[in-house]
Amino acid sequence: MAGAQRTAELDRELEALPPDRRWREWMHRIEAVLFASATPVPREDLARVVGQGASVDLLVADLAADLEGRAFEIAKVGGGWVFRTRPTYAPAIRAAADVGAQLQDLSEFDIAVLAAVAYHQPITRDGLKDIFGKEISRDLIGRLHDRHLIGTGPRSPRRGAPYTFVTTEQFLVAFGFESLQDLPDREQLQDSGLEKS
């Protein structure tokens, strides 16, 4: 009810404006929503702030073009769009601000476990043990789960079946992926030594 009331208060169509100003206003609305959101905003949510026939994809593309040459960009991540700083400026941000703690204190092994979950999901702790040749601690699984980088996946309906683990939308956001299809090629991981052949 509250969401419907908020939408009713918003003139989505903007029929009083000429077409070029209407388009620009829709772009500004999308920019405001993305700027205010800490998580990716899906197309359906952005469609609530623009006119019935407006293409969210084209509006986002025009907004992205307006941001060319700026320090931040719009990126498609995890089924939605987010504002993010361009990777070129990551060293400057790290030098000046306390950001990115989510991934900075993950060890190389933690990231390797995340990669194994991403490539083999849903996977059990025994499946991870087979990959790494050693037991993966509940503490490590708990830390990754607490950070919302992994979640529990489907579980066999038989009694006592082990839990499985899958990556989450926060995993996609943290690593800047739109989907799991953006993961590096597994052969590259094997060549780098992060995954066994």
N, C-alpha and C positions, 0 to 999 in steps of 0.2 A: 504494500500500500504506500509506504513512504517513498519507495523508488518510483512508483507510478506518479505520485504527487510531484516529486522533483522534476520528472520528465515533462509533466503537464505544464509546469511553470516556464519551461524553456521553449522559446520560439525556434523550433528546429528548421522550419522552411525558409524563414527570412525573406518572404515574398516582397516586402517593401524595399529591399535593397536591389540595386542593379546586379546582374549575374556575376560580374568580376568582383564586386565588393562582397557578395554573398559567398563566393568561393573562398576569398581571403579570410572571411570571418570563420568559415568552417575549418580552414587550416589553423587559425589561431585557437579555436576550441580544442582541436586535436592536440595541438602543442601544449595547451594548458593542462589537459588531462594527463598526457604523458609526463609532463614536468612534475606534476603533483603525485604521480604514482611511484611507489617503491618496487612494484612488480610489473611484469609485462602485461600490457592491456590488450585483450583480444579484440578482434574486428567487431564482434557483436556489441561490445561495450562502447567502442568509438562510434558505432552507427547510431547510438542514442543521442548524440550531440549534433548530428548533421541532418540535412534534409532527406526525405524519403528516397529520392532518386540519386543522391550523391554517392560516388564511388569512394569508399574509405581508402582503398588501395591507391587510387590516383591522388587523393588528398595527401596521403602519407608520402607518396613519391614527390609531389610538389614541395611539401614541407622539407623533405630530405634534400632536395635540390637547393632550397633557400639556405640550408645550413652548410653548403659546400664552403670550404675554407675556414670554418669555425672549429673550435676546439672540441665540440661535441657533435654527436650524430644520432640519428634514429636507427636502431637496429632491430631486426626481427629476431626474437628470442623466445623459445618455448611456446610457440603458438600465439604470440602477441608482439607488440612493439614496446621498446623502452628507449629513453634517452640514456646515452652513455658517453663518457669521455672517449675520444679517439685514442687508440692504443699508443700512438706516438707520444702522448702526454703523460703516460703512466709514470715514467721516472720523475717528472716534475711533481706530480701529485704525491708520490711516495716521499719525496724529499721535503715537502712542505706540510703534509697532513698525515694524521694517523688513520689511514683507510686501508681497506683490503685485508684486515686481520683474519677474515674468514679463511682465506687460502694461504696466507703467508706462514702460518705456523703448522701447516700440514707437512709432514715429512714426505720424502720421495716415495717411501713405502706406502704411506696413506694414499697418495695419489695413484700409485700402482694398483692398490686395492680398489679404488674408485673406478679406475679404467677397467679392471677385471669385471666388476659389477656391471659397468656400462656395456661391455662387449658380450657378456655371457648371461645377462639377466633373462628371466629370474634365476638366481643362483643361491645355493645354500652355503653355509660355512664349510661343509665338507667339500663342496665344489671349489670353493676358494682354496681350501687346503690342497686339493689335487693340483691346482694351478701353481701355487707357491711352494709346495712341498713342505709346508709347516702349518700348524694351527693358527688361525686368525683369531686374535683375542676378542672376547666379548666387549672389552673396553674400547678397542679400536672401532668395532661395529657401532657401539653406543655413541662414541664421539661423532662419527659420520652421520648417524641418525639424528643426534641432538642438533646438528648444524643443518638438518633438513636436506643433506646431500644425497642420502639414500633413505628408502622407506621399505616397509615390508611388502612383499609381492604375494602372488597367489600361493596357496598352500594346498597340498593334497588333502582330499577329504578323509583320508584314513587317520585313525587315532594315533597321536604321537608323531605325526609327520613333521619334518623340520620346517622352520621358517625359511622363506626365500627373501632375497633382497633385490631391489630395483633402484635405479636412479630416479630422482625427482625433478620437478620443474626448477627447483632452486639449484640443482646440479647444472642444468642447462644455463641458467642465468649466471651462475658463478664462473662458468667457463666460456660464456658468450656464444653458446650454440643455439641455433634455431630449433634443431631437433637432433636426435641421436645419429642421424645420417651425416651430421657435420663432424663426427668423431674422426680423428686421424685414421688413415688406412692401417689396418692391423699389421701389415708387413713392415710399415715404418716403425711401429712400436717394437716389433721383434728385432729389427735392425738396431734400434737404440738400446736394446737390452731390457726394456720395461715389460716385455711379455715373452714367455718361452715359446719356441716354435712348436 
